[in-house]
Amino acid sequence: MTIAEAIREYVNETEGLEFYEQEPEKGLGILVKGDNSYMETIMNLTKYFDDHNVDDVNLELEGMYVECQGDDVIVFFPNIEA
């Protein structure tokens, strides 16, 4: 499983997360809704990678950043195509 596949599976399996598709030029975006913590989301995603033996051998997670949008936070992975 690749990093991109693991992120997509994690988002599909996790309540309070959805894909942010309005700015695909910024890379893969995850919309973390309202009361959910984006830091907790990142920690849980890291655990998901560990649990599924997914390694970032191509450094696709490098440059990850967040943007606030009202009560929500968008986590962008610019090295992963949206």
C-alpha positions in Angstrom: 0.0 0.0 0.0 1.3 3.5 -0.9 1.2 6.5 1.3 -1.6 8.0 -0.9 -3.6 4.8 -0.8 -3.3 4.7 3.0 -4.4 8.3 3.4 -7.4 7.7 1.2 -8.4 4.6 3.2 -7.9 6.3 6.5 -10.1 9.3 5.5 -12.8 6.9 4.1 -12.8 5.0 7.4 -12.7 8.0 9.8 -15.7 10.1 10.9 -15.3 13.8 10.8 -12.8 13.7 7.8 -13.4 14.3 4.2 -11.3 15.1 1.1 -10.9 18.8 0.2 -11.1 19.0 -3.6 -11.5 22.7 -4.2 -7.8 23.4 -4.7 -6.3 20.3 -6.3 -3.2 22.3 -7.3 -2.2 22.3 -3.6 -2.1 18.5 -3.6 -4.2 16.0 -1.6 -6.2 17.9 1.0 -8.0 16.5 4.1 -10.8 18.6 5.6 -10.8 18.1 9.4 -14.3 19.1 10.5 -15.1 21.4 13.5 -14.5 19.8 16.8 -11.9 17.3 15.6 -8.2 18.1 16.3 -6.0 18.2 13.2 -3.0 17.3 15.4 -4.8 14.2 16.7 -5.8 13.4 13.1 -2.1 13.5 12.1 -1.1 11.4 15.1 -3.8 8.8 14.3 -2.8 8.8 10.6 0.8 8.1 11.6 -0.4 5.2 13.8 -2.5 3.9 10.8 0.7 3.9 8.7 2.5 1.9 11.4 -0.3 -0.5 11.8 -0.5 -1.2 8.0 3.3 -1.2 7.5 3.3 1.8 5.2 6.6 3.6 4.8 7.1 7.0 3.2 10.1 5.9 1.1 9.4 8.6 -1.5 9.1 11.4 1.1 5.6 12.2 -0.1 4.7 13.6 3.4 7.4 16.3 3.2 6.0 19.8 3.1 2.7 18.9 4.7 0.9 22.1 5.9 -2.4 23.2 7.3 -4.8 26.1 6.6 -7.7 27.2 8.7 -11.1 27.6 7.1 -13.6 28.8 9.7 -13.9 26.1 12.4 -12.4 23.5 10.0 -8.7 22.8 9.2 -7.4 21.6 5.9 -4.3 19.4 6.0 -2.5 19.5 2.6 0.0 17.0 1.3 1.5 18.9 -1.7 3.6 16.0 -2.9 0.5 13.8 -3.3 -1.7 14.4 -6.3 -5.3 15.2 -5.4 
